[in-house]
Structures are given as C-alpha cells and as structure tokens.
C-alpha cells in the first residue's frame, strides 16, 4: 500500500495539469478570436473612412485642376497629363471599392455611397476632357496657320530676287496680311437673370440663346478699319442654326451663305476679343455636336465646337 500512494498522487497531478492547460488554451483561443473579430470590425470602419478621405482629396485636386485648365502658360500636353493622373486616381478608388465590397470590408450601402462620389468625379473628368479636346483642335489650327504662313513667306523670299521693294511689300500684304485668324472660342448660355455661364456642354432645355466670343490674333500687316465677323452654327447635319427673321446672308466665294450671328469691330492690328449673340433659332437645339465657324472678309478665320445633351 505504501508503494502505490506516490504513483496515484503523480497521476492525479498530471491530470490536473492537463485540465488546466486545456482550460488556459481554450481561454486564449476565445480571447484571440474576440480580438481578431474586433480588429476586423475596426479595420472595416477605418477602411471606409480612409477611402472617403482619399476621395475627398481627389475632389480637391479636380477643383484645383480647373485653374490649371485656364492657365494660358500651361501647354495642352501638360494639361492632358495632369487630367490623366487624376483619372487614374479615380479609377483606383473605384477598383478599391469593388475589392473591399467583395471581401466584406465595407457594406453594400457604404459601397453605393462611395461609388456615387466617384461617379461625380468621373463626370467632371469627362467635362474637362471635352475642354482639352477643344484646345487640341485650336492648337492644330494654329499650327496649320503657322505652316501656311511659312509657305507664304517662303514664296515671298523666292520672289524678292525679281521684284522691287514695293512689290515685295504688296506680296506680303496680299499673301499673309489680308486674312485674320481667330482662336480661343468660348460659348455662353444665358440664365433667366440675364447673366451668362460659359460651357462646352449645354442642356438643350437651357439653350434659348447662345453667346459666342473669339479672340482675333494680332496682325501688324492686315489693313486697319471696320471689319464684319460672321458666325455659322452648324448642327450634325450641316444645317445652319439661326433665327431667319434676325439674320441674313453674306458673300463667300461668290455664293450667298446664311449666318447665325454677326458683329462688327474696328481692327487696329492688335489682338482683340469680339462677341456675338445667336438668337433663339427657328428650330430648337437637339442633342449632338455643333460646329461653329467664323468668317471675315470672305475667309474662314477659325472654327470650334460644342456639345448639346
């Protein structure tokens, strides 16, 4: 009997230790599981809030980009690059929303709310892209005009060997000096108060009257004096948009051409801005792309476009 007592005591002690170890392991498991669950909840909350802050930061960048878009010292390619960078950030936010939703990091309601803000940003990117496309068209026109002027000057230099100084000046005037050049087209709609709002995209229901402004480039060779600028607003089918009771026709290459609006200016060789108002046309504007052409002294001096939705 004396020999069996220590053995029984040792077995009981071992069982107690095992039970305690199991209890401790169970408690630790429950604690770790609870902490992990709490961490997931906190992570979900922080992720939604963090993504909201990031979207707000992109919104601020887009607000700042509007000033860059109007900066005449910033070239078009840099403006395009800046817009692409912001568009990339927006797409990243959209992808992250989808990823977080698929991993149950955010709720469906949170995802819809965040997507609504992202879609608003995408709308502004599309709007700014339209403005950049217009700038690219204008830049292309300017480059074509420069190339044309270079060709004219080349012809003039070839003629200098066989003409007098007077004939040389006359050639320059006839070849390069008579045609004005227009750029920086701007379009405005009228509000009920009478004030105007500049846009590149218009709603048909708001476009009762249209104001067009252009800048006539400096031209030290052109003849000074009163000049008439005619504007044509053409729909997608090349129909001239106009109020027939308030507009007429002008001569172009021997033909009578209808116009949408006209204005006069006193040109003194310096760069100047001119504007004209297009009255409510006989047929209302419809959705689509509209081309605007400017003419002066039988020449088309520039063109641009706007959208109606």
Buried (B, 14 or more C-beta within 10 A) or exposed (E): EEEEEEEEEEEEEEEEEEEEEEEEEEEEEEEEEEEEEEEEEEEBEEBBEEBBEBBEEBBEBBEEBEEBBEEEEEEBEEBBEBBEEBBEBBEEBBEBBEEBBEEEBBEEEBBEBBBEBBEEBBEBBEBBBBBBBBBBBBBEBBEEBEEBBEEBEEEBEEBEEEEEEEEBBEBBEEBBBBBBBBBBBBBBBBEEEEEBEEBBEBEEEBBBBBBBBBBBBEBEEBEEEEBEBBBBBBBEEEEBBBBEEEBEEBEBEEEEBBBBBBBEBEBEEEEBEBBBBBBBBEEEBEEEEBBBBBBBEEEBBBBBBBBBE
